[in-house]
Amino acid sequence: MAKTEAEKAKIAREKATELVSIVTTDSKKHVAGFLDFIRTQGVIGLAIGLAVGMAASDTVRKIVEGFINPIVQFLVGSNDKLVSATWTFEAWGRTATFAWGAAVSSLITLIATAMVIYWLVHVFRLDKLDKKKD
């Protein structure tokens, strides 16, 4: 039994409609799943935190450069002098050079950065923004 062109076209339209319905349903499920993932995993909060963190990082860096580094320079003489400070140890015909100044400079920057962040968090009461999870 041969099918006419009109019958073949009708069957093709029905199959195309069915396929579009399946794809649309699957797409809606995927979009709903993705939105649920974003809500449950806190991706929006993470993105906001990242943006605020980048701005805070720039602010902290400028505070350290503008206030902490001048104090260190006043105490040591110059920041470059501290960074380039080394200690050389010689024994058994061998030499070891320890760049202790760079480590101390980095440690001072780390402590100063942590102090500035601590101060900013507590002054602006940012630690009180988190809601307790049930």
C-alpha positions as CSV (number, residue, x, y, z in Angstrom):
1,M,0.0,0.0,0.0
2,A,1.7,3.1,-1.2
3,K,1.3,6.3,0.7
4,T,0.6,9.5,-1.0
5,E,2.8,12.6,-0.8
6,A,0.1,14.3,1.4
7,E,0.1,11.4,3.9
8,K,3.9,11.3,4.0
9,A,4.0,15.1,4.7
10,K,1.3,14.7,7.4
11,I,3.4,12.0,9.1
12,A,6.6,14.1,8.9
13,R,4.8,17.1,10.4
14,E,3.5,15.0,13.3
15,K,6.9,13.5,14.0
16,A,8.5,17.0,13.8
17,T,5.8,18.4,16.2
18,E,6.5,15.4,18.6
19,L,10.3,16.0,18.4
20,V,9.9,19.7,19.1
21,S,7.7,18.9,22.1
22,I,10.3,16.5,23.5
23,V,13.2,18.9,22.9
24,T,11.2,21.8,24.5
25,T,10.3,19.7,27.5
26,D,13.9,18.5,28.0
27,S,15.2,22.1,27.6
28,K,12.8,23.3,30.2
29,K,14.0,20.6,32.6
30,H,17.6,21.5,31.9
31,V,17.0,25.2,32.5
32,A,15.0,24.5,35.6
33,G,17.8,22.2,36.9
34,F,20.4,24.8,36.1
35,L,18.5,27.5,38.0
36,D,18.0,25.2,40.9
37,F,21.7,24.5,40.9
38,I,22.5,28.2,41.0
39,R,20.1,28.7,43.9
40,T,21.2,25.7,46.0
41,Q,24.9,26.1,45.4
42,G,25.0,29.9,46.1
43,V,26.6,30.7,42.7
44,I,25.1,34.2,42.7
45,G,26.5,34.8,46.2
46,L,29.8,33.5,45.1
47,A,29.8,35.8,42.1
48,I,28.9,38.8,44.2
49,G,31.6,37.8,46.8
50,L,34.2,37.5,44.0
51,A,33.3,41.0,42.7
52,V,33.4,42.5,46.2
53,G,36.5,40.6,47.0
54,M,38.3,42.1,44.0
55,A,37.3,45.6,45.0
56,A,38.3,44.9,48.6
57,S,41.7,43.5,47.4
58,D,42.4,46.7,45.5
59,T,41.4,48.8,48.6
60,V,43.5,46.7,51.0
61,R,46.5,46.9,48.6
62,K,46.2,50.7,48.4
63,I,45.9,51.0,52.2
64,V,49.0,48.8,52.6
65,E,50.9,50.8,50.0
66,G,49.8,54.2,51.4
67,F,50.0,53.6,55.1
68,I,51.8,50.4,56.1
69,N,54.7,50.5,53.6
70,P,55.7,54.1,54.7
71,I,55.8,52.9,58.4
72,V,58.1,50.0,57.4
73,Q,60.2,52.4,55.3
74,F,60.5,54.7,58.2
75,L,61.6,51.9,60.6
76,V,64.0,50.1,58.2
77,G,65.2,53.0,56.0
78,S,63.6,51.8,52.8
79,N,61.4,49.0,51.6
80,D,64.0,48.0,49.0
81,K,66.6,47.7,51.7
82,L,64.5,45.3,53.6
83,V,63.5,43.2,50.6
84,S,67.1,42.8,49.5
85,A,68.4,41.9,53.0
86,T,70.2,38.6,53.1
87,W,72.2,36.4,55.4
88,T,75.0,34.3,54.2
89,F,76.1,31.1,55.9
90,E,79.4,29.4,55.0
91,A,80.4,25.9,56.2
92,W,82.5,23.0,54.8
93,G,83.4,25.0,51.7
94,R,79.8,25.7,50.8
95,T,77.7,28.8,50.9
96,A,74.0,29.3,51.5
97,T,72.3,32.7,51.1
98,F,69.0,33.3,52.9
99,A,66.8,36.1,51.6
100,W,65.3,36.8,55.0
101,G,64.4,40.4,54.1
102,A,62.0,39.4,51.4
103,A,60.3,36.9,53.7
104,V,59.9,39.5,56.5
105,S,58.6,42.0,54.0
106,S,56.1,39.5,52.7
107,L,55.1,38.6,56.2
108,I,54.6,42.3,57.2
109,T,52.4,42.7,54.1
110,L,50.4,39.6,55.0
111,I,49.8,40.7,58.6
112,A,48.9,44.2,57.5
113,T,46.5,42.9,54.9
114,A,44.8,40.6,57.4
115,M,44.5,43.4,59.9
116,V,43.0,45.8,57.4
117,I,40.5,43.1,56.3
118,Y,39.6,42.3,59.9
119,W,39.2,46.0,60.7
120,L,36.9,46.6,57.6
121,V,34.8,43.5,58.4
122,H,34.2,44.5,62.0
123,V,33.8,48.3,61.5
124,F,31.2,47.8,58.8
125,R,29.7,44.8,60.6
126,L,30.0,42.6,57.5
127,D,30.3,39.6,59.7
128,K,26.7,40.1,60.8
129,L,25.3,39.9,57.2
130,D,25.4,36.1,57.0
131,K,22.1,34.4,57.8
132,K,22.1,31.3,59.9
133,K,21.2,28.2,57.7
134,D,18.4,26.1,59.1
